[in-house]
Amino acid sequence: MRRKIPSTHTLLCFEAAARHESYTRAAQELALTQSAVSRQVTALEEFLGVALFRRTRHGVALTDRGAEYVHQIAPRLQGLEQDTLDVMSTQGSGGSIHLAAVPTFATRWLIPRLPELNAQHPDITVHIETRTRPFMFADTPFDAALYSGTIEQVSNWAGTRAVRLLAEDVVPVCSPKFLGTRTTLTPKAIAQLPLLQQSTRPRGWRQWFDAMGVEAPLALSGPRYELFSMTAAAAAHGLGLALVPRLLVEAELAGGELVVACNQPLVGERAYYLVMPERGEERPVLKTFLDWLQQAAANRN
C-alpha cells in the first residue's frame, strides 16, 4: 500500500494556490472556501514536513521547496487529467495515440488526412506534439513518432523499430511571379538566382546542384529558415527559390501559390518513418493507426 502519496484533492488545492499565489483565487477556481484551501495546504505541509508557502504583505508566496514541488507535480496532475479525458472520450472503445512528429510533415501531410482516419475509425484520438530529434520513449508519454531521416539515423535510434512510409524527393519551387514568363528554369539558371536555405539541411542546395552536374558558387548563400513551412512561405512571397519535398507543398502547388521551377527532383536518402518503441506486444490502436498510415501513404503514390 502506498502511504507516501498525498490525496489528489490536496495536491489540486496546492497546485492552484501555487499557480495563483493566492488561497482566495485558488478557492474561486476550485469552488471551495478560502479556509478549505488553507486547511488542505497546511495538511500537505504537515505531511511533507516542509513549508510550501510563506506569508507576504499581499498574501502568500512559494518557498524554494514549494516551487520545486509544484514544478514536479503539476505535469503529473495534467497527465492524469489527460489520461482520464482519453478514457472518457473513447467511452471504452478504440483508444488514443500520443504522437511525436516533425512539425511541417505533421501540419502539411498528416493533419489534412486525419478526417479520413476519423471517418474510418471515429473511436481513435490522435494527440500530436512536435519533436525533430530522436528521444527516449521511456522518458516521454509518446506511443510513436513520425520521423524524417536516413535509414542509418533510424537504425541508430536505440530501442525502437521503424516502418518506412514515404520517400522524400525535393524540387526547386518559387512563386509564379518569380518565374515570370518562363515556364521552367534550367539548373544552371537557378544557380544564378537568390536561393532560400533550410537551416536543418544546410547542404541541400549543394547536393541538388551536384546531382544536376552544375557549378553553383552561391549554393550555400541566402537567408536561412528553420522549418520547411517557413521556406515555402518565403518562396511564395517572391524572396527566392526554395528546395523542398514536393509532398510538403502539395497545397501551394495545387493553389498556384508555388510552381515547380525545375522538374528535376533529387531522390534523397531521407524518408518519413513511423518509429515505435520495442516494448512487448503492440497496442491494437497503434496497429490500426499504422495500417491506416501505410494505406494513406500508398494512395499518394
LOTIMI-93962 format. One record per residue: residue in one letter; x, y, z of N, C-alpha, C in turn. Coordinates in steps of 0.001 Angstrom, whole numbers, plus 500000, padded with zeros to 6 digits. Layout:
aXYZXYZXYZ ...
***
This chain:
m500837498796500000500000500000500000500870501252500000 r500582502188499107501361503413499025500869504393500099 r501737504711501044501341505587502149501976506974502043 k502845507203501055503533508478500953503062509299499750 i501808509117499362501221509904498286500050510702498849 p500126512024498827499000512832499321497768512613498459 s496614512994498984495388512843498210495404513782497005 t494718513368495948494632514199494745493994515546495058 h492980515546495904492303516788496267493276517756496921 t494119517258497797495098518105498465496094518679497459 l496560517842496552497526518294495549496905519329494612 l495647519139494244494977520105493383494855521461494069 c494542521453495350494457522708496102495811523401496141 f496862522628496414498200523205496462498618523755495093 e498367522991494033498777523414492691498079524712492290 a496787524814492574496044526025492240496547527211493067 a496778526984494356497280528063495212498672528504494765 a499503527540494328500853527866493864500798528647492553 r499901528263491671499794528929490372499336530382490537 h498371530595491436497845531951491646498619532713492725 e499378531981493546499970532539494758498910533309495549 s497788532618495690496656533200496424495707532083496803 y495402531965498094494408530990498529493019531391498056 t492778532700498009491447533171497624491136532827496174 r492079533125495265491823532834493853491816531329493582 a492614530591494322492567529139494189491200528618494615 a490669529172495697489347528759496176488273529076495146 q488377530228494493487402530586493461487467529615492288 e488663529244491890488825528311490773488250526944491104 l488452526493492328488048525141492723486659525080493346 a485980526226493417484648526295494026484676525825495481 l485692526287496219485845525990497636485917527302498407 t485954527191499725486179528384500538487680528590500696 q488043529832501014489462530137501220490034529325502372 s489246529156503416489726528395504578489922526923504236 a489084526382503335489233524986502934490554524785502197 v490896525706501311492174525613500603493326525734501600 s493208526676502529494263526865503528494464525601504356 r493371524943504729493485523710505522494189522609504725 q493861522510503434494488521476502609495982521732502456 v496368522976502262497788523300502138498512523039503451 t497893523419504556498505523162505872498678521671506095 a497675520891505734497760519439505891498888518870505026 l499061519417503821500134518936502943501494519298503525 e501626520500504060502896520901504677503234520002505857 e502245519644506650502479518740507781502859517346507295 f502214516899506215502514515585505640503950515530505126 l504381516629504464505720516663503885506792517042504894 g506391517769505898507357518240506889508165519434506410 v507658520169505433508338521358504926507309522457504698 a507765523712504729506895524851504437506846525055502926 l505641525146502398505470525336500956505213526799500594 f504647527539501540504362528950501323504911529762502483 r505150531026502218505465531986503275504501533167503149 r504169533765504251503252534896504261503955536153503749 t503224536956502963503732538242502494502686539313502798 r503023540549502526502078541647502760500852541515501857 h501038540848500711499954540765499744499298539381499689 g499709538484500571499116537152500582500145536092500898 v500392535193499933501360534120500141502277534040498936 a503460533494499154504424533265498086505072531905498321 l505438531243497255506052529931497358507443530027497984 t507757529074498820509135528907499269509913528195498163 d511222528101498327512026527394497323511587525936497208 r511343525302498339510899523895498321509504523779497717 g508655524771497984507318524757497408507351524891495899 a508222525796495400508346525985493958508872524717493283 e509822524077493945510370522827493393509308521731493353 y508505521643494402507496520579494487506392520778493453 v505920522020493297504847522246492320505355522015490907 h506631522322490657507210522061489334507216520563489031 q507369519753490067507393518304489881505997517712489701 i505027518191490474503725517527490467502767518069489406 a502947519339488975501989519942488041501856519143486743 p502968518751486085502800517967484855502182516603485099 r502380516037486286501783514731486587500272514843486788 l499853515926487422498410516162487554497780516403486185 q498485517158485342497976517416483996497899516116483198 g498924515257483345498915513979482649497798513079483132 l497541513091484429496451512284484982495103512752484442 e494947514073484341493704514612483781493548514205482318 q494672514283481549494608513921480137494296512445479957 d494894511591480797494601510156480727493123509893480993 t492569510618481954491147510451482277490272510903481124 l490630512051480522489868512539479375489955511588478192 d491120510945478015491278509979476926490313508816477087 v490234508302478313489327507170478568487883507601478358 m487540508790478845486171509273478700485806509520477240 s486777510026476450486468510374475063486227509154474204 t486891508042474521486708506832473712485579505967474231 q485098506249475423483967505524476009484144504005475913 g485374503583476236485627502151476345486004501454475066 s486011502158473914486397501523472663487501502340472013 g488147501743471011489217502451470312490351502785471245 g490758504019471259491846504438472124492472505709471615 s493511506161472302494215507379471921495668507060471631 i496270507890470806497675507760470438498353509089470697 h499441509059471435500256510243471659501421510173470686 l501422511099469735502345511032468615503307512219468636 a504598511924468523505599512962468287505819513041466784 a505964514250466245506085514374464789506927515576464415 v507670515440463313508358516607462765507276517593462300 p507447518889462595506322519824462512505711520009461128 t506523520235460094505931520539458799505224519327458210 f505784518145458393505131516938457897503792516738458602 a503762517002459902502504516872460648501468517863460136 t501884519111459922500945520156459504500505519989458061 r501460519676457186501175519681455752500662518343455219 w501099517228455825500706515931455257499730515170456161 l500072515047457434499259514202458321497914514829458651 i497913516045459184496670516645459669495611516771458571 p495957517169457334494911517207456301494272515849456021 r494927514760456399494387513425456157493681512829457372 l493781513496458502493148512962459708491628512853459607 p490935513709458828489497513458458662489191512085458061 e490087511579457199489903510234456655490008509191457766 l490991509384458655491121508463459794489881508533460668 n489398509749460921488221509912461774486985509253461159 a486880509332459822485735508707459159485784507187459253 q486986506626459154487137505173459204487164504634460636 h487758505415461534487935504962462929487585506107463879 p486315506422464041485918507563464881486258507373466357 d486614506159466753486927505901468153488417506058468453 i489204506546467482490635506767467701490902508263467798 t491614508659468839492011510048469037493520510150468923 v494010511107468118495450511293467920495874512628468518 h496777512582469489497369513783470074498753513967469455 i499083515187469038500337515428468327501140516524469014 e502423516239469232503380517240469679504592517170468758 t505302518282468615506433518296467694507723517846468372 r508452517037467661509816516636468028510600516490466734 t511821516972466707512622516900465484513798515944465607 r514066515470466817515223514588467020514797513346467806 p515574512266467679515272511056468462515284511351469961 f514520510562470705514413510721472153514200509354472762 m514242509284474067513989508029474773512490507917475043 f511850506936474458510413506776474655510071506581476136 a510963505937476881510685505667478294510554506950479108 d511125508047478600511085509320479320509942510223478871 t509087509734477981508015510557477424506701509772477439 p505576510462477192504294509751477097503989509262475689 f504930509420474740504636509133473343504532507637473063 d503581507303472189503416505925471724504204505665470454 a504433506705469660505129506571468388505607507944467945 a506437507954466898506952509212466364506967509156464844 l506522510224464214506690510403462771507993511156462579 y508956510489461952510327510992461945510854511042460520 s511602512080460221512258512219458926513746512004459102 g514313511088458319515741510838458441516223509800457451 t517495509494457531518079508449456698517899507104457387 i518099506033456641517960504704457223518988504492458330 e520178505118458191521193504983459243520738505670460525 q520136506853460390519657507563461574518550506790462271 v517640506235461497516549505466462085517073504201462743 s518028503550462096518576502307462641519316502543463946 n519857503742464113520623504050465327519747504535466481 w518428504617466266517516505040467336517299503828468248 a517973503833469368518012502654470241516635502310470792 g516359501007470863515146500512471485513888500740470694 t514013500899469361512838501176468538512827500294467294 r511683500262466661511562499701465315510853500736464462 a511140500743463166510609501789462288509984501178461042 v508914501812460575508248501410459343508340502588458366 r508916502331457205509078503382456193507725503679455544 l507400504971455457506119505378454894506266506016453518 l507116507041453428507224507821452202508665508218451936 a509055508175450657510346508724450263510248510243450208 e511383510893450278511415512350450244512177512809449008 d511443513260447993512042513821446781511894515330446838 v513001516046446689512956517503446797513040518143445419 v512320519260445256512301520001443986512429521493444268 p512994522252443320513038523710443471511667524306443165 v511192525195444027509908525861443816510083527357444012 c509149528106443423509164529558443572507767530087443305 s507582531395443465506285531999443159506140532131441649 p504913532103441128504718532302439682505314533617439194 k505211534683439990505768535979439595507283535911439482 f507891535137440354509346534995440307509772534311439016 l508966533367438561509265532647437327509049533538436106 g508105534487436212507837535408435120507214534712433926 t507689535055432741507132534479431510507708533111431192 r508700532696431953509317531392431702508445530283432280 t508442529159431620507678528018432125508520527134433022 t509829527213432859510727526410433684512107527042433653 l512949526627434582514317527118434662515286525945434575 t516439526190434007517466525162433993518237525219435320 p518857524122435727519695524166436932520768525245436850 k521319525475435660522342526499435507521767527889435771 a520530528126435317519888529416435569519578529589437041 i519127528538437687518799528603439114520026528951439940 a521194528488439508522430528749440248522751530232440332 q522145531054439454522417532492439445521362533290440217 l520347532633440743519224533314441370519289533230442896 p518524534071443615518510534004445080517967532656445571 l518715532056446473518348530745446997517967530863448471 l516881530211448854516432530170450247516963528898450883 q517563529048452038518244527923452676517423527345453817 q517531526038453993516894525333455102517959525077456154 s517818525676457345518891525585458335519131524158458813 t518088523308458762518274521921459177518850521052458061 r518917521598456836519521520894455691520511521853455016 p521595522227455695522466523290455186523122522981453845 r523228521711453480523873521351452214522852520894451159 g521578521209451387520539520761450468520744521225449042 w520944522533448873521145523057447523522424522514446903 r523481522409447677524741521879447157524544520465446618 q523813519643447347523559518279446892522736518259445611 w521761519169445514520933519206444306521761519620443083 f522555520670443230523383521125442109524406520062441716 d524987519386442704525944518315442392525262517213441587 a524025516867441980523291515829441253522963516273439833 m522788517600439627522484518126438295523743518356437469 g524918518221438100526173518445437393526433519901437080 v526024520804437983526124522245437737527008522887438808 e527895523780438369528689524579439299527790525659439897 a527826525796441207526960526777441873527703527404443039 p528482528459442788529242529103443870528371529652444991 l527096529967444672526207530560445677525293529521446342 a525620528250446200524726527193446689524505527258448194 l525462527788448930525326527849450389524912529238450871 s524641530148449949524294531523450310522785531713450334 g522363532752451053520944533072451106520392533002452507 p519223533617452743518609533593454081518221532185454498 r518344531920455794518075530584456317516789530581457141 y516042529503457006514789529321457735514814527949458401 e514203527881459585514284526634460353513364525547459813 l512141525926459405511137524947459002510871525033457506 f510478523902456914510109523901455508508915524829455260 s508003524904456216506846525787456045507284527240455917 m508332527633456647508858528988456532509519529200455174 t510305528220454747510984528332453460509981528419452322 a508926527604452395507890527630451356507168528962451348 a506872529500452536506196530796452612507071531898452030 a508378531853452314509289532851451764509334532766450242 a509331531554449709509320531378448250508020531892447658 a506895531613448311505599532066447799505506533587447757 h506262534266448624506249535733448645507363536328447792 g507974535507446965508915536020445979510307536324446477 l510714535758447601512037536056448147513146535233447507 g512786534199446753513791533364446120513241531986445822 l514151531067445515513766529685445248514010528834446480 a513096527928446733513213527010447868513357525590447342 l514135524804448034514290523388447704513557522598448786 v512394522061448434511528521453449449511001520101448964 p510647519218449883509964517979449480508617518319448842 r508364517760447674507129518072446964505900517757447814 l505954516672448601504778516256449365504406517263450453 l505324518171450807505035519165451841504460520460451281 v504441520611449968503894521837449376502800521508448364 e502139520377448560501073519983447637499972521034447564 a499598521607448707498511522596448728498910523856447973 e500138524338448167500594525543447482500715525322445980 l501160524141445581501260523839444157499873523756443522 a498942523123444226497576523000443700496894524353443626 g497177525236444588496533526542444628497226527605443797 g498371527268443215499075528220442378499947529210443119 e500084529062444446500965529955445196502425529665444879 l502719528421444579504060527999444196503996527226442892 v505086527243442171505231526416440973506581525717441051 v506678524570440400507952523868440320508812524580439289 a509949525101439729510808525885438842511614525007437892 c511921523801438346512696522865437523512290521463437949 n511659520754437059511109519447437412512168518348437304 q513246518544438041514300517539438141514533517270439626 p513717516403440202513818516169441644515093515443442028 l515506515693443235516612514945443826516007513877444713 v516241512611444353515755511500445160516732511339446318 g516326511847447451517233511884448588517318510577449352 e518233510566450300518402509401451160517389509399452301 r516735510528452527515820510641453646514434510134453272 a513711509700454287512329509258454117511585509546455414 y510272509324455390509447509509456581509081508136457129 y509252507987458442509048506712459122508099506890460296 l507377505820460621506711505751461917507615504916462807 v508098505537463876509021504890464803508260504544466072 m508418503293466523507700502809467711508675502137468667 p508431502238469956509323501578470909509150500070470876 e510255499378471067510206497921471190509920497572472641 r508645497437472968508319497138474372507162496145474440 g507404495004473881506427493924474012505313494019473002 e504143493566473402503003493465472493502521494844472064 e502270494983470771501812496248470206500347496506470551 r500044497740470952498658498094471253497817498006469985 p496607497446470079495751497341468886495493498679468211 v495317499756469000495033501053468413496227501547467606 l497452501243468043498639501664467305498768500882466007 k498425499607466032498460498812464803497443499336463787 t496255499691464265495238500255463372495731501556462759 f496373502395463574496893503670463083497987503440462051 l498885502487462308499943502178461361499368501675460041 d498388500776460107497758500265458881497155501406458069 w496499502342458767495893503477458069496969504373457454 l498054504619458187499140505441457671499734504835456400 q499977503534456432500544502867455264499614502968454061 q498322502852454303497356502962453217497335504393452677 a497367505376453576497371506779453145498623507089452331 a499770506542452748500999506754452008500950506074450649 a500392504875450588500284504140449323499348504850448360 n498279505447448853497329506143448000497921507392447379 r498934507948448020499558509148447496500455508812446307 n501055507629446330502000507267445282501306506884443981 
***
